[in-house]
Amino acid sequence: MTTASPTRPGTAAITRHHAHGEETKPSFKTTELIVYVLSVIGVLIASQVVGDGARENGADYFAADKAWWYITLLTVGYMISRGLAKAGSRSTDNDPRTH
């Protein structure tokens, strides 16, 4: 943003440039996404491994509904963390419709 404000008639105008903060990194460039994806894969693998071993004994200790519940919780946590990361950042979008 550039503003000009002359102090007195006939004097030079003062020009100020305001630096804008950069927007946060895209999600695919963050370790949050990597940890999220690895966690989801870990839950699915654990559900499959524990489920197979438990079914032989007649009980399913880590059923699919529990696995999907944990994945849902991981997803909500990931979305909240991305929201908090973007909450304090400024957008560098120059589209006048978004201002």
Secondary structure, DSSP 8 states (H G I E B T S, - for coil): -EEEEESSTTS-EEEEE---------GGGSHHHHHHHHHHHHHHHHHHHHHHHHHHTT--SS-HHHHHHHHHHHHHHHHHHHHHHHHT-------GGG-
